[in-house]
Amino acid sequence: MEAYALALTYAIPIFLALIGIEALISWRMGIKINRGADIISSLGSGITNIVKDVLGLSIAIVSYAWLVNKVAIFHISNVWYVYVIAFVAKDFAGYWIHRLEHTINFMWNRHIIHHSSEEYNLSCALRQSISEVFSFVSLFLLPAALLGVPTEVIAVIAPIQLFAQFWYHTRLIHKMGILEYIIVTPSHHRVHHAINPEYMDKNFSQIFIIWDKMFGTFQPELEEVPAVYGVKRPVQTWNPFLINFRHNWLILNDAWHTSRWWDKIRIWFMPTGWRPEDVKVTHPVQVVEDVYRLTKYDTFISKKLLSYAWFQLIALLVFTMYLFMDFASIGFPGVLIYGLFLMVSVFSITSLLDKAPYAFMAEVIRFLLVIAIIIYSGGDWFKLKDIFSFGPYLVSLFMFISLMMVAYFHFRENRYNVVLPLRKFYSRI
C-alpha cells in the first residue's frame, strides 16, 4: 500500500496535466468535450477510488500468492519473459473480469461508475469503483499461476496495466492505422462507452484488442453511427457515492418487491438490467429508449458555485497528495481516519453540485470531523505541525470558511433545489 501511495504521487500530476492539455486542445479546436461539474465528479470519483485502494479496503476471494503456491508447474527464470507473460496474463484476466461486469447483474454495480458520465474525455478514466469489496481477478490469473509468475511481478504489473488504460479515453484521437489491429485505441474504447444499440457490450479489452477479436466481442467505430455516452438507466447525479451503489440498490428493491421467490434469487445473476416482469409494471424505472434524444443531466449551477467547487477540488487534491506523501509517518489508524475525511469531502462537494437537500448537512459533518481530529490530536493535523507550526490553524480556518460558503450556496443560491437526485431516485423505485 505504501509503494502504491508513492506511485500515485507521480501518477496524479501526470494525469491532471494530460486532462488539462486535452481541455486546452479541445477548446482551441472548438470541440466541447467537457462540463465543469462532470469533470469534478470524475476527479472526485478518482480520489475515492485511489484512497480505497491505498487503504486496502477490498478482499480477494482467492489471493494470487496462495494460487501460485498451489498450482505452479513451471518457474520461469528469465526476467524479461516473466514480465511479458505477467502483462499478457493480467490483460487476459482483465478482459474476462470486464466482460463479466457487463454481463452479470450484481457485477455491473462495481463498474457502472466508469460508464456513468454522459461525456467522454480523459477525466472519465478516473471514474473507478469503490463498491468493489470482493476481488475476483486472481481466479482469472490461473495461466500466470500455472507458469509460476511470482506475486511480486503481478504486484508491479497491475498498476502499470491500469495506468496504461488512461490515455484512450478521448475524442481527440481518431483511428490509428495499424495500431487498430494490435492495441485498444480511443476509437475502440469510444465504442465500448457508447449506449448505441450497435455498440452496446463490445470491446472489453484493456490493452490488447486481440481478446475481443478472439472471443467475438469486437466492434469497430462506424462513421455513420456517432457514439452517445452514458448508461441506459441514467444516474442523474454528480455524486460518485450514489452512483457506486445505485444499481445494487435497484436490484435489492426489485428482489424485495417481486412476488416470486425464484426471481428474488436469480435477479442477482441474470444478465445486466434484467428485472422481474411484475416489478417492471409496479415499479418502472427510467430507461433510455432513443439514445439520440438523450437529455444530459444538468443542475444549472452558477459560475460562482462552479468556481467554488473547483477551488474545493484543488484543495482536496492537495490534502490527498499530503496523505500519499506522508503515508508511512501517519500510520494506522490515522490513514483510515484521513481517508474518511477525503471521502466525506467528495460527498459534500458533489452533493452541493447536485443541489441536494442534504448538502449542507454533509458539510457540517465534514467540519465537525476535522475539528474532532484536531482536538483529539492535541491541536495537530496528522503531524502537519512538524512541517508547518501554523498548519493545523490554517486547516481549521479553511474548514470554517468552507462551511460558511456551503451555507451561502445551499440556502441562498441553491434555494430553488432544481434537482433533488436522491429524492427522485427513491421515488422511481
C-alpha positions, 0 to 999 in steps of 0.5 A: 500500500505504501509503494502504491501511495508513492506511485500515485504521487507521480501518477496524479500530476501526470494525469491532471496535466494530460486532462488539462492539455486535452481541455486546452486542445479541445477548446482551441479546436472548438470541440466541447468535450467537457462540463465543469461539474462532470469533470469534478465528479470524475476527479472526485470519483478518482480520489475515492477510488485511489484512497480505497485502494491505498487503504486496502479496503477490498478482499480477494476471494482467492489471493494470487500468492496462495494460487501460485503456491498451489498450482505452479508447474513451471518457474520461469527464470528469465526476467524479461519473459516473466514480465511479458507473460505477467502483462499478457496474463493480467490483460487476459484476466482483465478482459474476462473480469470486464466482460463479466461486469457487463454481463452479470447483474450484481457485477455491473454495480462495481463498474457502472461508475466508469460508464456513468458520465454522459461525456467522454474525455480523459477525466472519465478514466478516473471514474473507478469503483469503490463498491468493489469489496470482493476481488475476483481477478486472481481466479482469472490469473490461473495461466500466470499461476500455472507458469509460476509468475511470482506475486511480486511481478503481478504486484508491479504489473497491475498498476502499470496495466491500469495506468496504461488504460488512461490515455484512450479515453478521448475524442481527440484521437481518431483511428490509428492505422495499424495500431487498430489491429494490435492495441485498444485505441480511443476509437475502440474504447469510444465504442465500448462507452457508447449506449448505441444499440450497435455498440452496446457490450463490445470491446472489453479489452484493456490493452490488447484488442486481440481478446475481443477479436478472439472471443467475438466481442469486437466492434469497430467505430462506424462513421455513420453511427456517432457514439452517445455516452452514458448508461441506459438507466441514467444516474442523474447525479454528480455524486460518485457515492450514489452512483457506486451503489445505485444499481445494487440498490435497484436490484435489492428493491426489485428482489424485495418487491417481486412476488416470486421467490425464484426471481428474488434469487436469480435477479442477482445473476441474470444478465445486466438490467434484467428485472422481474416482469411484475416489478417492471409494471409496479415499479418502472424505472427510467430507461433510455429508449432513443439514445439520440434524444438523450437529455444530459443531466444538468443542475444549472449551477452558477459560475460562482458555485462552479468556481467554488467547487473547483477551488474545493477540488484543488484543495482536496487534491492537495490534502490527498497528495499530503496523505500519499506523501506522508503515508508511512509517518501517519500510520494506522489508524490515522490513514483510515481516519484521513481517508474518511475525511477525503471521502466525506469531502467528495460527498459534500462537494458533489452533493452541493453540485447536485443541489441536494437537500442534504448538502449542507448537512454533509458539510457540517459533518465534514467540519465537525470531523476535522475539528474532532481530529484536531482536538483529539490530536492535541491541536495537530493535523496528522503531524502537519505541525512538524512541517508547518507550526501554523498548519493545523490553524490554517486547516481549521480556518479553511474548514470554517470558511468552507462551511460558511460558503456551503451555507451561502450556496445551499440556502441562498443560491441553491434555494430553488433545489432544481434537482433533488437526485436522491429524492427522485431516485427513491421515488422511481423505485 
